[in-house]
Amino acid sequence: MITFTRAQIASLIATGIDFGLTIFGVSVMGWPRVAAGATGTFCGGVTHFLLSRVWVFRAQEQKWSRQLHRYLWVWVGNFGLNVSLFYLLQHYMNVNYVIAKVVVAVAIAVFYNYTLQKRFVFK
C-alpha cells in the first residue's frame, strides 16, 4: 500500500509539472495547444522516472540504463496515448484543453502507468 501511495504522489508531482508547463506554454508563451501538451507530457515523464526510481520503488540497486530502457518503452506508449487522446478530445470534441489534460491523465494513470511500471520497469 505504501508503494501505491508513493506512486500516486509521484504521479501528482509529475502531473503538476506536466499541467503547469502545458498551461504556461499556451497562456504565457502562446504555443499551440498540442505542442504545449506534448512538452508538458515529456517533462512530466522525466520527473516521474526519477521519482519512481529513487523514492517510489527504491530501485537504485538495479542498473538505471536497463530501467530507463524499459521506462522509455512504457513512456512512448504513454506519450502516444496522451498526445493522441488529448488531440481527439481537444480537436474533435472541442473539450477545453485543461479539462482534456485532466481526463486523459486520469485515464492513463488508472489503466496503463502504475501496472506497467510496477511489473515491468521497476520490478
Summary of the structure (lengths in Angstrom):
residues: 123
radius of gyration: 14.5
end to end distance: 15.7
largest distance: 46.0
contacts: 376
relative contact order: 0.15
helix: 85%
strand: 0%
